[in-house]
Amino acid sequence: MKCNSLEEVRENIDRIDNEIIKLIAERGTYVVQASAFKKSEDGVKDPNRVEAVIKKVREKALEYGANADMVEALYREMISRFVSMEMDDFKRKH
């Protein structure tokens, strides 16, 4: 979509940010649920799963025309934060 003003650009960025934040919140609810199915702290960390997710999001980034390195960096940070959140939940339950 071609914007005709900086205001229009910012409105679209704000709209997208709102959707991204809603999706991050939704993802977080599933991350916390996942801890109930895991048997150990190693299962929470699961580096093989992390790398599988990274591979998948890099492929999606390329498919959608996004910068794959930036997407990977964002996901690595997000996953790290979610793993910490999931670990806290796992420890409380076990």
C-alpha positions as CSV (number, residue, x, y, z in Angstrom):
1,M,0.0,0.0,0.0
2,K,1.4,3.4,-1.0
3,C,1.0,6.1,1.6
4,N,0.4,9.7,0.7
5,S,1.7,11.3,3.9
6,L,3.9,10.6,6.9
7,E,0.8,10.6,9.1
8,E,-0.7,7.8,6.9
9,V,2.6,5.9,7.2
10,R,2.5,6.2,11.0
11,E,-1.1,5.2,11.3
12,N,-0.3,2.0,9.4
13,I,2.7,1.3,11.5
14,D,0.6,1.9,14.7
15,R,-2.1,-0.5,13.3
16,I,0.5,-3.2,12.6
17,D,2.2,-2.7,16.0
18,N,-1.2,-3.2,17.6
19,E,-1.7,-6.5,15.8
20,I,1.9,-7.7,16.5
21,I,1.4,-7.0,20.3
22,K,-1.9,-8.9,20.3
23,L,-0.2,-11.8,18.6
24,I,2.7,-11.8,21.0
25,A,0.2,-11.8,23.9
26,E,-1.6,-14.8,22.3
27,R,1.7,-16.6,21.7
28,G,2.5,-16.1,25.4
29,T,-0.6,-17.8,26.5
30,Y,0.4,-20.9,24.5
31,V,3.9,-20.8,25.8
32,V,2.7,-20.9,29.4
33,Q,0.4,-23.8,28.5
34,A,3.3,-25.7,27.0
35,S,5.1,-25.8,30.4
36,A,2.4,-28.1,31.7
37,F,3.3,-30.8,29.1
38,K,7.0,-30.7,29.7
39,K,8.8,-33.1,32.0
40,S,12.0,-31.2,32.7
41,E,13.8,-27.9,32.5
42,D,15.7,-29.2,29.5
43,G,12.3,-29.8,27.9
44,V,11.5,-26.2,28.5
45,K,14.7,-25.0,26.9
46,D,14.6,-27.4,24.0
47,P,17.4,-26.0,21.7
48,N,16.3,-28.3,18.9
49,R,12.8,-26.8,18.9
50,V,14.3,-23.3,19.0
51,E,16.4,-24.0,16.0
52,A,13.4,-25.5,14.2
53,V,11.4,-22.3,14.9
54,I,14.3,-20.1,13.7
55,K,14.6,-22.1,10.4
56,K,10.8,-21.8,9.9
57,V,10.7,-18.1,10.5
58,R,13.7,-17.4,8.3
59,E,11.9,-19.2,5.5
60,K,8.7,-17.3,6.1
61,A,10.7,-14.0,6.2
62,L,12.2,-14.8,2.7
63,E,8.7,-15.8,1.4
64,Y,7.2,-12.5,2.6
65,G,10.1,-10.3,1.6
66,A,11.3,-9.5,5.1
67,N,14.9,-9.3,6.2
68,A,15.6,-12.9,7.4
69,D,18.5,-11.8,9.7
70,M,16.4,-9.2,11.4
71,V,13.5,-11.7,11.8
72,E,15.9,-14.2,13.2
73,A,17.3,-11.7,15.7
74,L,13.8,-10.7,16.8
75,Y,12.7,-14.3,17.2
76,R,15.8,-15.3,19.1
77,E,15.1,-12.5,21.6
78,M,11.4,-13.2,21.8
79,I,12.1,-16.9,22.3
80,S,14.6,-16.2,25.0
81,R,12.1,-14.1,26.9
82,F,9.3,-16.7,26.4
83,V,11.6,-19.5,27.6
84,S,12.3,-17.5,30.7
85,M,8.6,-17.0,31.3
86,E,7.9,-20.6,30.6
87,M,10.7,-21.7,33.0
88,D,9.3,-19.6,35.8
89,D,5.9,-21.2,35.2
90,F,7.4,-24.7,35.0
91,K,9.3,-24.2,38.3
92,R,6.1,-23.0,40.1
93,K,4.3,-26.1,38.9
94,H,7.0,-28.6,39.7
